[in-house]
């Protein structure tokens, strides 16, 4: 699976390493992704998602059901 948050849709970014001599080489800015299990009260089961820390904060703030509905509407996550 790709390095993409299933809640926010965030991906890794490309950028430059800049040396003291201003020499630039390509690098990746990786996400802080975790495979995390969340308990769904509506379905009475665990749901495993690959989420970033920002995605976890969104789930804490808005609730799992509302956050999953928003992510499905945007096409970030497909749950059966």
Biotite code that builds the C-alpha atoms (Angstrom):
import biotite.structure as struc

atoms = struc.array([
    struc.Atom([0.000, 0.000, 0.000], chain_id="A", res_id=1, res_name="UNK", atom_name="CA", element="C"),
    struc.Atom([1.188, 3.508, -0.744], chain_id="A", res_id=2, res_name="UNK", atom_name="CA", element="C"),
    struc.Atom([2.409, 5.972, 1.875], chain_id="A", res_id=3, res_name="UNK", atom_name="CA", element="C"),
    struc.Atom([-0.887, 7.886, 1.991], chain_id="A", res_id=4, res_name="UNK", atom_name="CA", element="C"),
    struc.Atom([-3.041, 8.738, 5.003], chain_id="A", res_id=5, res_name="UNK", atom_name="CA", element="C"),
    struc.Atom([-6.488, 7.149, 4.611], chain_id="A", res_id=6, res_name="UNK", atom_name="CA", element="C"),
    struc.Atom([-8.194, 9.960, 6.534], chain_id="A", res_id=7, res_name="UNK", atom_name="CA", element="C"),
    struc.Atom([-6.571, 13.170, 5.306], chain_id="A", res_id=8, res_name="UNK", atom_name="CA", element="C"),
    struc.Atom([-5.186, 11.989, 1.944], chain_id="A", res_id=9, res_name="UNK", atom_name="CA", element="C"),
    struc.Atom([-1.771, 13.445, 2.722], chain_id="A", res_id=10, res_name="UNK", atom_name="CA", element="C"),
    struc.Atom([1.181, 12.067, 0.727], chain_id="A", res_id=11, res_name="UNK", atom_name="CA", element="C"),
    struc.Atom([4.929, 12.351, 0.976], chain_id="A", res_id=12, res_name="UNK", atom_name="CA", element="C"),
    struc.Atom([6.462, 15.514, -0.451], chain_id="A", res_id=13, res_name="UNK", atom_name="CA", element="C"),
    struc.Atom([9.565, 15.966, -2.563], chain_id="A", res_id=14, res_name="UNK", atom_name="CA", element="C"),
    struc.Atom([12.118, 18.627, -1.729], chain_id="A", res_id=15, res_name="UNK", atom_name="CA", element="C"),
    struc.Atom([15.788, 19.438, -1.563], chain_id="A", res_id=16, res_name="UNK", atom_name="CA", element="C"),
    struc.Atom([18.590, 18.818, 0.879], chain_id="A", res_id=17, res_name="UNK", atom_name="CA", element="C"),
    struc.Atom([20.496, 22.097, 0.961], chain_id="A", res_id=18, res_name="UNK", atom_name="CA", element="C"),
    struc.Atom([24.160, 21.895, 1.969], chain_id="A", res_id=19, res_name="UNK", atom_name="CA", element="C"),
    struc.Atom([26.141, 24.743, 3.471], chain_id="A", res_id=20, res_name="UNK", atom_name="CA", element="C"),
    struc.Atom([27.592, 25.349, -0.002], chain_id="A", res_id=21, res_name="UNK", atom_name="CA", element="C"),
    struc.Atom([24.020, 25.702, -1.367], chain_id="A", res_id=22, res_name="UNK", atom_name="CA", element="C"),
    struc.Atom([24.383, 22.385, -3.243], chain_id="A", res_id=23, res_name="UNK", atom_name="CA", element="C"),
    struc.Atom([20.931, 20.846, -3.629], chain_id="A", res_id=24, res_name="UNK", atom_name="CA", element="C"),
    struc.Atom([20.040, 17.160, -3.828], chain_id="A", res_id=25, res_name="UNK", atom_name="CA", element="C"),
    struc.Atom([16.569, 15.605, -3.920], chain_id="A", res_id=26, res_name="UNK", atom_name="CA", element="C"),
    struc.Atom([14.965, 14.137, -0.797], chain_id="A", res_id=27, res_name="UNK", atom_name="CA", element="C"),
    struc.Atom([11.582, 12.936, 0.479], chain_id="A", res_id=28, res_name="UNK", atom_name="CA", element="C"),
    struc.Atom([9.581, 14.391, 3.342], chain_id="A", res_id=29, res_name="UNK", atom_name="CA", element="C"),
    struc.Atom([7.865, 11.308, 4.755], chain_id="A", res_id=30, res_name="UNK", atom_name="CA", element="C"),
    struc.Atom([4.651, 11.236, 6.750], chain_id="A", res_id=31, res_name="UNK", atom_name="CA", element="C"),
    struc.Atom([4.340, 9.987, 10.296], chain_id="A", res_id=32, res_name="UNK", atom_name="CA", element="C"),
    struc.Atom([2.058, 7.069, 9.334], chain_id="A", res_id=33, res_name="UNK", atom_name="CA", element="C"),
    struc.Atom([0.820, 4.404, 11.724], chain_id="A", res_id=34, res_name="UNK", atom_name="CA", element="C"),
    struc.Atom([-1.338, 1.315, 11.258], chain_id="A", res_id=35, res_name="UNK", atom_name="CA", element="C"),
    struc.Atom([-3.944, 1.872, 13.962], chain_id="A", res_id=36, res_name="UNK", atom_name="CA", element="C"),
    struc.Atom([-7.055, -0.021, 15.028], chain_id="A", res_id=37, res_name="UNK", atom_name="CA", element="C"),
    struc.Atom([-10.110, 2.034, 15.923], chain_id="A", res_id=38, res_name="UNK", atom_name="CA", element="C"),
    struc.Atom([-13.249, 0.670, 17.590], chain_id="A", res_id=39, res_name="UNK", atom_name="CA", element="C"),
    struc.Atom([-16.421, 1.435, 15.658], chain_id="A", res_id=40, res_name="UNK", atom_name="CA", element="C"),
    struc.Atom([-19.481, 1.663, 17.913], chain_id="A", res_id=41, res_name="UNK", atom_name="CA", element="C"),
    struc.Atom([-21.907, 1.563, 14.972], chain_id="A", res_id=42, res_name="UNK", atom_name="CA", element="C"),
    struc.Atom([-20.480, -1.665, 13.510], chain_id="A", res_id=43, res_name="UNK", atom_name="CA", element="C"),
    struc.Atom([-19.268, -3.167, 16.834], chain_id="A", res_id=44, res_name="UNK", atom_name="CA", element="C"),
    struc.Atom([-15.880, -4.080, 15.326], chain_id="A", res_id=45, res_name="UNK", atom_name="CA", element="C"),
    struc.Atom([-12.334, -2.807, 14.973], chain_id="A", res_id=46, res_name="UNK", atom_name="CA", element="C"),
    struc.Atom([-11.356, -0.915, 11.824], chain_id="A", res_id=47, res_name="UNK", atom_name="CA", element="C"),
    struc.Atom([-7.671, -0.827, 10.874], chain_id="A", res_id=48, res_name="UNK", atom_name="CA", element="C"),
    struc.Atom([-6.503, 2.317, 9.110], chain_id="A", res_id=49, res_name="UNK", atom_name="CA", element="C"),
    struc.Atom([-3.160, 3.706, 7.959], chain_id="A", res_id=50, res_name="UNK", atom_name="CA", element="C"),
    struc.Atom([-3.317, 7.214, 9.419], chain_id="A", res_id=51, res_name="UNK", atom_name="CA", element="C"),
    struc.Atom([-1.015, 10.134, 10.074], chain_id="A", res_id=52, res_name="UNK", atom_name="CA", element="C"),
    struc.Atom([-0.925, 11.925, 13.422], chain_id="A", res_id=53, res_name="UNK", atom_name="CA", element="C"),
    struc.Atom([-3.077, 14.691, 11.937], chain_id="A", res_id=54, res_name="UNK", atom_name="CA", element="C"),
    struc.Atom([-5.615, 12.032, 10.931], chain_id="A", res_id=55, res_name="UNK", atom_name="CA", element="C"),
    struc.Atom([-5.651, 10.656, 14.478], chain_id="A", res_id=56, res_name="UNK", atom_name="CA", element="C"),
    struc.Atom([-6.327, 14.143, 15.829], chain_id="A", res_id=57, res_name="UNK", atom_name="CA", element="C"),
    struc.Atom([-9.217, 14.535, 13.369], chain_id="A", res_id=58, res_name="UNK", atom_name="CA", element="C"),
    struc.Atom([-10.715, 11.246, 14.590], chain_id="A", res_id=59, res_name="UNK", atom_name="CA", element="C"),
    struc.Atom([-10.332, 12.338, 18.226], chain_id="A", res_id=60, res_name="UNK", atom_name="CA", element="C"),
    struc.Atom([-11.978, 15.680, 17.491], chain_id="A", res_id=61, res_name="UNK", atom_name="CA", element="C"),
    struc.Atom([-14.841, 14.701, 15.160], chain_id="A", res_id=62, res_name="UNK", atom_name="CA", element="C"),
    struc.Atom([-15.414, 11.038, 15.984], chain_id="A", res_id=63, res_name="UNK", atom_name="CA", element="C"),
    struc.Atom([-14.677, 7.951, 13.928], chain_id="A", res_id=64, res_name="UNK", atom_name="CA", element="C"),
    struc.Atom([-17.996, 7.682, 12.072], chain_id="A", res_id=65, res_name="UNK", atom_name="CA", element="C"),
    struc.Atom([-18.078, 11.311, 10.913], chain_id="A", res_id=66, res_name="UNK", atom_name="CA", element="C"),
    struc.Atom([-14.409, 11.262, 9.904], chain_id="A", res_id=67, res_name="UNK", atom_name="CA", element="C"),
    struc.Atom([-14.792, 8.020, 7.921], chain_id="A", res_id=68, res_name="UNK", atom_name="CA", element="C"),
    struc.Atom([-17.870, 9.368, 6.149], chain_id="A", res_id=69, res_name="UNK", atom_name="CA", element="C"),
    struc.Atom([-15.942, 12.508, 5.144], chain_id="A", res_id=70, res_name="UNK", atom_name="CA", element="C"),
    struc.Atom([-12.932, 10.448, 3.963], chain_id="A", res_id=71, res_name="UNK", atom_name="CA", element="C"),
    struc.Atom([-15.171, 8.138, 1.906], chain_id="A", res_id=72, res_name="UNK", atom_name="CA", element="C"),
    struc.Atom([-16.862, 11.134, 0.297], chain_id="A", res_id=73, res_name="UNK", atom_name="CA", element="C"),
    struc.Atom([-13.456, 12.500, -0.737], chain_id="A", res_id=74, res_name="UNK", atom_name="CA", element="C"),
    struc.Atom([-12.320, 9.052, -1.951], chain_id="A", res_id=75, res_name="UNK", atom_name="CA", element="C"),
    struc.Atom([-9.460, 8.509, 0.510], chain_id="A", res_id=76, res_name="UNK", atom_name="CA", element="C"),
    struc.Atom([-10.735, 5.287, 2.081], chain_id="A", res_id=77, res_name="UNK", atom_name="CA", element="C"),
    struc.Atom([-12.842, 2.381, 0.821], chain_id="A", res_id=78, res_name="UNK", atom_name="CA", element="C"),
    struc.Atom([-14.555, 0.326, 3.513], chain_id="A", res_id=79, res_name="UNK", atom_name="CA", element="C"),
    struc.Atom([-16.953, -2.493, 2.788], chain_id="A", res_id=80, res_name="UNK", atom_name="CA", element="C"),
])
